[in-house]
Amino acid sequence: MDLAKDEAIFQHSKQQFDTEVRRFTRTTPDGRSSILTNNVVAYLEAQSIICPDRTNLDVLYSMPVAADRIKSLSKRHFYRVFCILLQLGAPNLLPLCCDGGIVDANLPVSKHALKRCSGKAGASEREDEKAAIYSARFYEEQYRWLSPLLDFGFKRSLSMDEVLPLHRMERINPFRENVHPLDPDKPTLWKIQLPEEFVCETVRGQIPHAKVMLSSPSGGTEPAFEFAPKQFPAEGYEGFRQEARILGIIGNSKGFVRYIGRFDAPSTLADGRPTKSWNILLELGQYDLDTVLHTHQPPQTSAGILRFWESILPISSGLVAFHNAEKEGVSYLGWHGDVKPENIVSVHGSFKLVDPGESIMLRAADLTGPHQVTLGGRTITYGCPELGDLQSISSPVTQACDVWSLGCVLSVAATFVIRGSQGNSEYTNVRTAAAKRHTGFAADIFHDGTRILSEVAEWHRDLRKRTASADIWTGPILTFIDTYMLVPAEQRVSAREVADGLTDILSRRNI
């Protein structure tokens, strides 16, 4: 055996390995680094240029490692451990790691386990000291090679050492008209981009529209997936827990933004004090309906009008799923409590409900008598009359309250179709002035405390007169709203009947 030649081959291969690691190392928004491990593993499994009859792993593995000591293990059991040791310049410690149970399946390894393993290293004080140094470095290095794999129902409590391998993270600041800056004590919404290898096949298959191609540091492009974490501050745990619970029940319901999972992570306050954030990971929406109503141009053609209403239709399906949910054989009844344009987002061309922050979800078996609940928060504009007057605590309401709110949303959507964003600005002024006359409060609402404002009903009549001849859908939708949705609670149809009614209207075609 020519040891000098073997050493030269190993050193050349090690240089190539280091080059591949640098190539697939990514810097996260917080300045740390993570490694696209699957790409490095693919390199290890590829044919060696120097020794064409062997893989790169075989070349790197054979020189420093006493193979007979770990021959019972497949190389796949210690890819990451071996890579970490190579990075530390100590691949010869692989047998020791394997003897101590430090293999890929057991990563990340605690400091205690590493210390226990390193204590077996030596025949001398010097070797023991060296092993202890490698132990400390191994602990730090391992987190660059480990990142959580995202699957539906993902639940993790991340330590300070763990790295979220994000390409990018930016805060989402949706359009809001006449609204003060966002409250720092309330949940915030973010957009993140995560390398594809950290997203499981199930998620990739069920939300393929979340996939994007990003420029890679080495040139070309690489796949990533986009998600929207909703981040709660440390003191917002109860809101986080309740919202995550409801989203877990809703699951993959049509018309509701997809829930991916949840995690908590350590963070730092502006003054340097440590804290924690609670995060709900959601399907990313492009924009909310409120943004569309205030900043987009209305559809101009018959086909465009139909596409707009068809994109709105899933909202009603989302409400159906929310009102009557089921998980693991248990039936639930839900009250969203805050159906409004700001809580409706566009996902891959369809609008979906989101944000059950004010919602209630109860087991159907636990309810007796009238199915009514008292909602906590409420958005006045889209709230139903039976919630009570503007100065009182909310009264108990049925699920019909959500149907009223959806009717109001459809009303402003119809206004957008026929009169555009300027029409909705005027509509807001009309409602506010009418409420002042009828209730004594200058509030933007659709009712007088009991029934629909007469000015809203008149606004709908005017919209029907303005409807273009090629638009055979908006007029009937307005009639449906007036007849079945913006009416006293006992006369309102169910969310299912709303979905069926809108589906029937949108099935009509121009001849």
C-alpha positions, -999 to +999 in steps of 0.1 A: +000+000+000+013+034-010+004+055+021+018+087+006-003+083-025-034+075-004-029+105+017-025+127-013-058+113-028-075+119+005-063+155+009-074+163-027-108+148-021-111+167+012-104+200-006-132+191-031-155+183-001-148+216+015-155+234-018-189+216-020-197+225+016-190+262+009-211+260-022-241+247-004-238+268+028-265+295+031-265+325+054-298+330+073-314+364+080-300+364+115-265+360+103-260+323+111-254+296+085-270+263+075-260+237+050-281+221+022-271+187+035-289+167+008-268+184-019-236+175+001-248+139+005-255+138-033-219+148-038-206+121-014-226+094-033-213+106-067-185+089-086-150+102-076-131+120-103-098+109-089-109+072-083-137+065-109-144+031-094-153+046-061-176+072-047-164+104-031-175+090+003-155+058-002-124+079-009-129+101+021-140+073+043-113+047+036-082+066+045-088+079+081-114+054+093-109+019+107-137+005+086-138-028+104-149-011+137-182+001+122-188-024+094-222-033+109-235+002+101-245+014+067-227+045+057-261+062+055-263+060+093-235+085+098-234+108+067-239+139+088-217+128+117-189+120+092-193+154+074-191+172+108-160+153+117-144+161+083-152+198+089-135+196+123-105+178+108-111+147+129-127+120+107-107+094+126-131+099+156-160+083+136-156+049+152-156+065+187-188+084+178-205+053+165-195+033+196-211+061+217-243+061+197-236+094+180-251+087+146-274+108+123-306+095+138-296+107+172-286+143+162-286+168+177-265+154+205-265+170+239-233+183+255-236+157+282-236+128+256-207+143+237-187+147+270-195+111+279-183+099+245-152+120+245-143+106+280-138+072+263-112+086+239-080+084+255-050+067+266-034+099+277-043+133+292-034+150+260-058+128+240-086+134+266-081+172+263-082+169+225-113+149+225-130+174+249-121+202+224-136+183+195-167+176+216-173+213+222-168+221+185-189+192+174-218+205+195-217+239+177-211+225+142-239+199+142-266+226+141-254+238+107-261+203+093-295+200+110-327+218+102-363+209+110-382+192+083-416+209+077-446+186+075-483+192+082-488+192+119-452+203+125-446+211+162-412+222+175-397+241+204-365+254+189-334+260+211-311+290+209-286+268+190-310+255+163-310+272+130-340+280+108-325+277+073-343+306+058-334+322+025-353+354+034-377+368+060-397+400+056-426+415+074-459+417+057-476+451+060-509+449+043-527+480+030-549+496+055-568+529+049-568+554+078-552+529+103-525+537+128-492+519+127-492+483+137-493+476+174-459+460+185-477+440+212-499+423+187-491+393+164-472+401+132-472+384+099-441+375+080-431+360+046-403+334+047-385+314+020-373+279+030-351+257+008-370+228-007-350+201+010-364+212+043-400+208+031-414+172+032-429+156+001-465+158+015-464+196+018-447+200-016-474+179-032-504+195-016-493+232-020-471+232-051-481+268-058-459+278-028-428+267-047-405+294-062-371+295-079-345+317-062-311+328-074-283+307-058-250+322-046-231+300-070-251+311-100-283+295-115-314+289-094-325+266-066-360+257-054-376+271-022-410+272-007-428+303+007-448+304+039-463+329+062-455+326+099-479+345+122-457+355+151-471+361+186-450+379+213-441+360+245-471+373+264-494+363+235-493+326+243-530+321+250-540+337+217-514+315+199-526+284+216-562+290+209-556+299+172-533+269+166-559+246+182-587+259+159-565+257+128-555+222+137-592+212+137-599+230+104-570+212+087-571+211+049-605+227+045-613+242+011-617+280+015-595+283+046-558+292+045-538+260+050-522+255+084-488+239+082-477+238+119-464+256+149-432+264+167-417+285+194-383+301+192-360+322+214-355+358+204-342+391+218-360+423+227-347+457+215-330+463+248-311+430+246-332+410+270-340+374+260-376+365+251-396+340+231-420+341+202-448+318+194-453+311+157-481+296+135-469+286+101-495+292+073-499+290+036-488+323+021-514+346+005-505+372-021-527+400-008-559+404+011-593+414-002-591+448+015-560+456-006-579+446-038-609+467-030-588+498-023-559+496-048-568+473-077-588+481-108-622+463-111-627+437-138-638+453-171-650+423-192-676+397-187-650+370-184-631+391-159-662+397-137-669+360-137-633+351-127-635+377-099-667+362-084-654+326-089-623+337-069-646+349-041-667+317-040-643+296-019-648+320+011-683+306+015-669+270+014-644+281+041-672+293+063-691+260+058-660+241+069-656+264+099-692+261+110-692+223+109-657+209+114-646+174+121-614+159+133-606+123+143-643+115+144-652+144+167-677+170+154-672+207+162-693+238+157-674+271+150-681+308+150-655+328+130-666+361+146-645+383+123-653+378+087-641+409+069-620+418+038-588+421+059-592+384+069-597+371+034-565+365+014-558+355-022-540+321-025-531+310-060-560+329-075-587+320-050-597+340-019-597+321+014-606+329+050-579+333+076-572+346+111-595+328+137-581+351+164-616+360+175-631+326+168-648+300+190-647+263+182-667+239+205-673+202+205-709+197+192-715+170+219-709+196+246-736+220+233-772+219+246-801+242+238-796+270+213-762+270+197-752+305+208-719+320+220-706+353+232-678+365+209-649+383+225-636+409+200-655+421+170-650+444+140-679+468+142-683+474+105-691+438+095-707+428+128-743+416+128-772+436+145-778+410+172-743+416+187-759+445+205-755+483+204-721+499+199-717+507+236-726+474+251-709+440+256-716+415+228-748+395+232-748+358+225-752+350+188-757+321+165-736+311+135-759+333+114-738+363+126-710+351+103-735+349+074-744+386+080-707+395+079-701+376+047-731+394+032-714+427+040-682+415+024-701+405-008-718+439-007-685+458-009-672+433-034-702+440-056-695+477-052-659+472-063-671+453-095-696+480-105-680+512-091-644+504-083-624+515-053-637+551-054-672+537-052-663+519-020-649+551-004-682+568-012-701+537+002-682+540+035-693+576+038-729+568+030-730+541+057-713+562+084-737+592+078-767+569+078-756+552+111-753+587+126-788+595+117-803+562+128-783+554+159-766+586+170-731+571+165-710+580+134-699+544+129-693+525+096-719+498+099-745+481+077-774+481+101-794+504+124-791+481+154-820+459+143-820+456+105-802+466+074-798+503+069-823+516+044-794+535+027-776+502+022-807+486+006-809+518-016-772+515-025-778+479-037-808+490-058-786+517-074-758+491-081-783+468-099-793+497-121-756+504-130-748+468-137-734+462-172-755+442-196-727+416-199-726+411-162-752+385-154-739+377-119-735+408-098-772+418-098-784+383-087-757+382-060-770+415-047-805+402-047-793+371-028-776+393-002-808+413+003-831+383+005-811+358+024-781+373+042-786+409+054-819+400+071-829+392+107-810+362+121-840+339+121-844+345+083-808+341+073-797+310+054-769+288+065-733+291+052-740+259+032-770+275+016-749+306+008-723+285-009-749+266-029-767+298-039-736+315-051-725+284-070-759+283-087-756+320-097-721+316-110-730+286-131-750+309-154-734+318-187-741+345-213-757+332-244 
